[in-house]
Amino acid sequence: MNRTSLKTAVAIFALAALMGCAEGTTVVTGVARAAISVEQVQLYTQPPEGSYQVIALVNASSGNGWTDQQSIDYAIEELKNQAAAVGANGVVLGQPSSKTGGFIMIDYALIPYDEQTVSGTAIHVPSQ
């Protein structure tokens, strides 16, 4: 491996380590419930039929993926973590988006990297 390739590899791994998996925010707009297990949180692309309670607005972003899809997956996992923390058993997903997350320097050149952002509405759907 030549010196430039080694520098590039080290820079990429350092960037991945600094970025973490995902980060996000929660804005409680309803009544929070007791926290539940993240495995109990269901994803919805549109609101479920029938009654449900809106608990919070959730937002997450991640640039820690080898592909945009992996970054979106990390961000969605963070949405589920946020929803579970306020007792929501569902998240109605919004449209994902992308933004420049920062820059990494490789051989004296600043290279931008993208963060994938997802948002949603944390809800509680009563048991059937």
Phi, psi and omega in degrees: 000129181281169187298320180294317179296321179295317177299316180298314181298316179297317180297318180295314180294324177295317178299314180299320180292323181286328186286332185071182182283301182198161175220158182196181180226154177230131175241108180286123181245349179236217179255117178290152178244179176295143180301147178234175178287140181299333179294342181274354183273123180261140176265140178232140174269344173214158183302143180290154176287151181092191185273149174202160180249130175280127181253316186201163168260133182235147182215139179212152176219153179207139173242010186263074177202150178287339177229165176300322181296319177297320178296319176297317179300318177298317181294320178295321177299322177294322176301316179297321177298316180295317180297315180298324182295333179255012175082015178276136178257012177205156174225122173272113186284143171264188179282133175290155176218175183227144175215158177290122183272341181156198183224151174235142180263125176232118181049051176066018176240133176275122180248122179285150171235149183263145170252138176264133183240137175228151177224166180189179177246120178279127185230162171241121179255122181298152177296147181282000000 
